[in-house]
Amino acid sequence: MRKYGLIGFPLEHSFSAAYFHNKFKLESITDAIYKNYPLENIEELTSLINNEIELCGLNVTIPYKKKVFKFLDSIDQQAKNAGSVNVIKIIRFDRKTILKGYNSDIYGFRQSLLPYLDNNVKQALILGTGGSSGAVAYVLDSLNINKIFVSRTPGDNRITYRDITDALIKNTRLIVNTTPIGMYPETDAKPEIPYDLLTKSHILYDLIYNPEKTLFLKEGEKRGCMIINGLSMLKLQAEKSWEIWNDPLY
């Protein structure tokens, strides 16, 4: 039996297991299972892989998309450029185990965003600097959209929420939330941006998919913004993960 799964902590919010269970049922895939593996510490990854000898692949979520790098034998160039890994392919032969890192968030975000873009989208705010923000930045760079990182703490190549000006909001069509703020079960929270400055010309994209509409998206919807949640990205990145795990070219 081929085993696949998700590592991160906590994992109560995740839809990945349900998605793959449904996929296996619909496609009559009877020789594979998908499980959640909540790891309180990333150091537990080695024992997980050693003990679960049928494990063929893993997805990686908060907070380990960057921390997992040190365990990998090779990393795909896109994942390197994004600075995060959310897919691990496990290859076992001759008593050796090879771990290869990829980033399917790049594919998922790009494909889910493209239908909403036009030539007027020239600049974006990326809320957060965690693991998912790298994939978002990589896609925006590839689309020649200028990006500005926003964080709660000062640092290089970023601004803080206090630095967001009226002019910046006016000149920025796309705002992407890559933080877990507003994710179940803490659904009464939202990133601290000046929502009153939003208009129908803005696009708000939240990588969160549970709940379907975060407060971030609801605030945008009230002001006529185009809103996108992370469910489409989840499905697209999941299918790309499956391709990576099962295509010998990867």
Buried (B, 14 or more C-beta within 10 A) or exposed (E): EBBBBBBBBEBEBBBBBEBBEEBBEEEEEEEBBBBBBEBEEBEBBEEBBEEBEEBBBBBBBBBBBBBBBEBBEEBBEBBBBBBBBBBBBBBEEEEEBEBBBBBBBBBBBBBBBEEEEEEEBEBBBBBBBBBBBBBBBBBBEEBEBEBBBBBBEEEEEBBEEEEBEEEBBEEBBBBBBBBBBBBEEEBEBBBBBEBEBBEEEBBBBBBBBBBEBBBBBBBBBEBEBBBBBBBBBBBBBBBBBBBBBBEEEE
